Amino acid sequence: MAIFTQLHSQKMKVNTRSFIVIGIIIFLCALLGILGRPLSFLATLWVANAVLLGVFLRYPNFLNVGGWLGSFTGYMAADLITGNDFTLTLFLTLANMANVFVSLIIIKSFRLDYTQYNKGLTFLYLFLLNAFGGCLVGALFAVSTIPYVPNTFMQLDRIWTDFGMWWTGEILNIITFLPIILALPSKKIIQQYYKKIKQQPFQIKQVLPLCAVIISVVFAHFFIGPGSIMFPIAALIWASLSYNLFYVTIINCFVVTFLYTSLSAFYIAESSDAYLATAISIRIGLFMLALGPLTLSIISLNRQKLYHQILYLANHDSLTTTLNRRFFYEESERVVASSSNKKIAESISILLLDLDHFKKINDLYGHHIGDFVLQNFTTIVKSNLRNQDLFGRLGGEEFAILLKNLSLQQSIQIAERICDAVYNTPILLENGECISISVSIGLSHQTMPHYVPFQQLINRADHALYQAKEKGRNQLCVDYNLGMI
């Protein structure tokens, strides 16, 4: 009974939190849309439905009874406090919620995961399912009920016009605001962006695509007309190839909102008939305009991910995820060469590591256990290294480490810590058996700018490693023949 009460209390807290958070969000979004309604028409831009769908998709912990009740309350409250009739408000709210509800059901039925941008046309499918699913159902529900309630703004003699206005309006809202919610970066990614910005100096070329977008939109405003929708296309393509997906969604939202607001104001100023005659065409045109940069940005993102994956596989050992021999040598030679060219003296330490009696492990337990031992060994070693240290597998059970800008004594301490950690960390097998391993380490050290070729440093470390094995293994030997220690 106590457990049931506790679970019920926890569920109530979750629903209450969802009710409050979703209620506030939808109230503010709906109020924004209501205040932007021109004349007696529907809102120019209705943010609430796209935001509600985005929140439910992005944060499913809000998708519960409390979340739905909160959204219903938010819709109703925003309309009622602005003087709308209760019955009309109720059916408007039901139409809005039908849009989101049906969209969620269809997305779940098709098992569409919006985060899988790299799998086919996921993002495009998401918009199409919304356009011909939730948006269509919401529009059909609206024109089937709202014309028959008191104080309605829909007339039966223009029912198909109102249907088209509602449907295309929802489609435009989805393409404009939903991507922002779905692409919103996590706290960790925001921190990485901030760190990257601090590390890299500002370059004017970084803002040129954004400037091109702003200039094109300004031209579209001053040369207003049906063709002005096409003005920002080139700038949007440039931006989609230059910025990440979240930035592109923000830029898209700015362009669509600005162009639609300008065009709507222009045609409303002429006459309400001119506005109704052009609104549907403009909305569909803006939808297509916004879809292009989003799709291109995702394609660019996928290509970058694929490039980095291929580059990683080419430079890393597939078993241990350490640097492979070729890449370790390339990076180490680059570090040694760059250090020797600097006026400020730096030091380079090379550690060669060889697992003791590794062949016996393979012979006794099999190669699959040997692979498991190598993976655990690299994990132990990595835990004792800095992020900037180079760690590579030269082949078999032999590994190498490059330590930069450490004294000989500091390098010795790291090597001894690795040696002790490996020896004192038995590897637990699936059958419960433990394997104890040890490692022999040879170390060479050189203070820059006295240039010593990397290969010579490796040879010296290899000689020290040979001495460690000759002396009984499971120890460190240091080569002291490289001057300037």
N, C-alpha and C positions, 0 to 999 in steps of 0.2 A: 504493500500500500504506500509506503514511504517513497519507494522508487517511482511508482506511478505519479505521485504528487510532485516529485522533483522533476520528472520529465514533462509533466503538464506545465509546471511553472517556467521551465526553460523554453518550452514552445511558445508560451504566452509572451515571454520577453522578446523572442525573435520576431513574432508577429507584430508586437507593439512597436518595436524598432523599425520594422519595414513600413508599418502604417505611417509613422511620423516622417521618416526620410522620404519615402515615395510621395506622400501627401504634399509635403513642402515643395519638392521638386516640380511636381505636376502643376500645382497651384501657380507657381511663379512662371512656368513655361506657358501655361494656358492663359494667364493674365497678359503675358507679353503678346501672344497671338491675338487676343481680344482687342487690345489697345491698338493693334495694327490693322484692324478691319476697315477697308475702304467703303464708304457709303453704306449700303445695306447688304453688301456681299460677304462672302466668306473671307476669313483672314488671308492677308497677302502671303504670310508665311506662318504655318502652324507647327511650332517646334515640339509640342508636347508628345504627340504620338511616336515620333521618331526617337525622342529621348527615352520614353517609357520602354519601348522595344529594346533600345540599346542597353539600358540599365538591366533589364531582365536577362538579356543574353550575356552581358559582360559580368554581371554580379548575380548569379542564380540564387544566392542566399536571400535575395529580396523577393524572389518569385514564390510567394505564398499567399495565404488568405489575407494577411495584413497588408501585403504589397498591393493586391487588387483593391481592397477596401480603401487604402490610402489614395490610390489613383482615382477611384470613383469620387472620393471626397474632394480631392484637389480640383478635378474637372468641374464638379458642381459648384464648389465655393467660388471659383474664379468667375464663372458666368453669373451666378446669383448676385454677387456683390457689385457687379457692373450693371445691374438692373434688368437682367434677362428674365423672361417668364419661366416658372418652375417646370412646367410640362415640356416646353421647348428645350430647356437646359437638360432635362432628363434624357430625351431622345438623342440630343447632340452627344451627350456623354456616352450613351450606349453605343452609338455609331463609332465613336473614337475608340472605345474599349474593344469593340468587335474587330476592328482593324488589327489591334495588337494581339488579341487572343487568337485569331485565325492565323496570323503570321507565325506565332510561336508554335501552333499545332502543325502547320505545314513544314516548318523548319525541322521540328522534331521528327516528323514522319519521314522526311527525306534524309534524316541523320546528317544534316549539314552542319559542319563545324567551321564557323567563320574564321577561326584562327589558322586553319590549314590553307593559307594563301597559295602555297606551292603545289597544291593538288588540283590540277585541272583549272576550271573556271569557277572556283568556289565563290569568290566575291561577286562575280557576275550573276551566278545562280541565286545568290542571296537577294539581290535587288529584283531579279525577275520574279522570284517566288513572292516577294512582298508586293510587287506591282500588280501581279495577276492573282494574288491571293488575298492578303489582308486589306490592301488598299481598295481592291475591287469589291470585296464583301462589305467593307465599311461604307463605300459610296452607294452600293445597292440598298443597304439597310437605311441609309439616310434618305434617299429619294422615295423609298417605300413608306416612310413614316412621317418625316418632318413636314411635308406639304399639308398634312391633314391635322396638325396640332394648332392650337390657337397662337396668334401673334407670330406665325411663321414668316420667314423671308423667302421661302421657296414657293414658286407658282407652278401650277400644273401645266400651264401653257408653255412653259420653258423648262420642263422637267429634264429633258435630255441635255440641255445646256448646263443646268445645275449638276446633273450627274457627271458630265465631263469636267466641270470646274472642280468638283469635290475629288474625283478620281485623280486627275492630273496634278491637283494641288498636293495630294498625299504622296504621289510618286516623286514630285519635286522635293518635298520635305524629307523623304527617306534618303534620297541621294545627297541631300545637302547636309543633314545633321546626324544621321545614323553613323556614317563612317568615322566621325569625330569621336563618338563614344566608344566604338569598337577598336579604334586605333590608339586610344588614350594610353600613353606609356605608364608602366608601373613605377612605383617609387624608386626601385632599384635602377631602372633604365634612366629615369630623370637624374639620379645621382651620377650615373656614368656620363650622361650628356654634359652635366655641369663640370665634372672633372675634366672631360675632354676639352671643353671650351676654355677652362683655366690654363690647360697645358699648351694649347695651340694658339698662336697669335692671330688676331683678327686680320682677315684678308678681304679686300673690297670685292673680289670676285664672288665671294660667298653670298652677297646680297643682290648681285646683278639680276638673277632670275626673278627675284621678288620685285625689284624695281621695274623690270619689264612688265610684270603683271599689273602693277599699279598704274603705270603709264598707259597701258592698253585699255584698262578699265576707265581711266579718265577720258581717253579719246572716245570710248563708247558712250560716255555720258554726254559729251559735247556734240557728238555726231549721232544723236539718238535716232533709232529706227530699227526695223526688223533685222537689217544686216549687221547691226552693232553687236549682236550675239557672237559673231564670228571674230571680232577684233582680238580677244585674248587667247585664241587657240595656240598660236606659236609660243607665246610666253608661258602658257600653262604646260605645254610639252617640255619646254626648257626647265621649268620648275620641277616637273614630275621626274625628270632625269637627274636633278641636282639635289633634291631634298628627300628626307625619309617620308614614309607614308603618313605619319601624323601631321607633319608640316603641310603636306599636299592636301590633306583633308581640310585644314584650316584655310589655306589659300583658296581651295575650291568653294568653301562655304562663303568666303568674302566675295568672290567673283559672282557667284550665283545670286547671293542676297542683294548685292549692289545693282547688278544688271536687272534683276527682276523688279526691284523697287523702283528703279529709274523708268523702266519700260511701263510698269503699271501706272505710275504717276503721269507719265506722258499721255497714255491713251485715256486714262480717266479724265484728264484735263480737257481732252477733245470731246468725249461723250461717254456715257455708260455703255452705249451700244458698241462703240469702238473698242472699249475695254473687254467686253464679253466676246467680241468677234475675234480678238487676237490673243486672249489670255491662254487658251488651251494650246494653241500653236507655240506660243512663247515658252510655256512650261515644258512641253515635250522637247523643244529645241535646247533648253537649258539642261534638261535631264541628260540628253545625249552629250552635250558639252562637258558636263561634270563627270560622266562615266568614262570618257577617254583618258584624262589624266590619272584617275584612280587606277584604271586597268594598267596603264603604262607604268605607273609607279610600282605596282605589285610585280609586274614582269621584271622590272629593273631590280627590285628587291630579291626576287627569286634567282636572277642571274648572279647577283653579288653573293648570295648565300652559296650557290653552287660553286662559284669560283673559289670562295674561301674554303669550302669543303674539299675541293680537289687539291688546293694548295696545301691544306693541312695534311691530307693523306699522302701527298708527295714528299712532305718534309718530316713526317713523324713515323715512328715504328708502330705498326698496327697492333702489336700485342701489348706493349707497355705504355704507349702514348708518349714516350720520350722522343727527343729528336733522333732522326736516323743518322747513320754515319756521314752521309754526304752533306746533309744540312748542318750537322754539328761542326764539321770541318770548315764549311763555308762561313758560318757565323763566327766561329772562333778565330779564323784568319782575319776576318773583317775587324773584330774587336782588337786583336793584337796589333794590326796595322794602324788602326785609328788611334789607339793609345800611344803608340810609339811616335806619332806625328804631333802630339800635343806637347806644349811647353810645360804644362803642369804634370809632374810625375804621378803615374798611376802604377798599380801592380797587377800582375796576372798570375793566378795559380791554376795549375792543371792537376786534377785528381783522376787517376785511372783506378777503376774498381773491378775486381774479379771475384765472383762468388766461389767460395772454396768447395771443392769436391762436388761440383754441380753434376758432373757426369754420373756419379753414384746415385744421385736423386732420380735422374732420368731412368737409369737402369733398374733401380729398385721399385719405383712407383709408377713409372711410365711418363711419356712426354707431356701428357695433359696435366699431370701434377707438376711437372717441371715448369710448364707455362704459368700455372697458378702461383708457383713460388716466385717466378720472375715478376709477376704483376704485384705481388705483395711486397717484394723487395723494393721495387721502384716507388711504391707508395710510402714506404718507410723513409727512403732517401729524400723524396720530395718534401716530406714534412720537416726536414732539417735544412732546407735550402731557402734562399730568398727568391722573390719573383724574378729578379733580373739575372739570376744564375742560369747558365746553360747546362743542360743535363741530357746526354744522349746515349743511345745504345750503339756500340761499335760493332757488335756481332756476338751471337751466342749469349754467354753470361758475362761478357765484358762491357763495361760502361765507362763513360768519361764525364767529368764535370769541369766547367770553367768558372772560376771565381774572380771577379773583377774588383780592383781597388780595395783589397784587404791586405793587412800585414801578414807576414809568414806565420806569426803566432796565431792570429785569428783563423787563418786557413787550416792550421794544424788542429785547432780546437773543433772546427766544423768536421774535419775528416775523422777525428777521434770520436766525436759525438755520433756520427753515422755508423762507425764501426761498432760502438757499444750498443746503439739502438738496434742494429741488425742482429747482433748476437743475443740480446736480451728480449727479443720479440719472437717467440715461437709462432709458427704458422699452423693454424688449426685447419685440418682437413674435414670434409663432410662426414667422414666416418668417426670423427671425434679424436683421431690421432693427431699428434703435434709433431712438426718437423722443426728442428733447430738448425739454423743456418748461420754462416759467418762470412765475412768479406775481407779480402786483403786489398790494401790501398797503397798506391805509390803517388807521391806528391812532388811536383816541381814548381818553382816559384821564381819570378823575375820582376824586378822593379824597373819601370819605364822612366825615361824614354830610351834607355839602353836597349836597342832593338835586338830581339832574338826571334828567329823564325818560329812560327807555331809548331811546325813539324819537329823542330829541335826540342821544344818544350815537351811535346808528346813522347819523344824518344827518351828524354830524361825521366819522365814520370814512369815510363814503361820499365826502365832500368830499376827504379826504386820499387816498383811493383814486384819485379822478379826477386829483389832482395827480401821483400816482405814474405813471399812464399817460401824462400829458402830458409828463413828464420822460424818457420812453423805456422805461417798463415794467421788469419784473424788478428791482424795488426796493421799499423801504418808505418811506412818507411818514407823518409824525406830525402830528396836529392839536394845536396848542399853545394853543388859545383857551378851554379849559375850566377855568379857574382851579384853584387848590389842587393843583398838580401836584407 
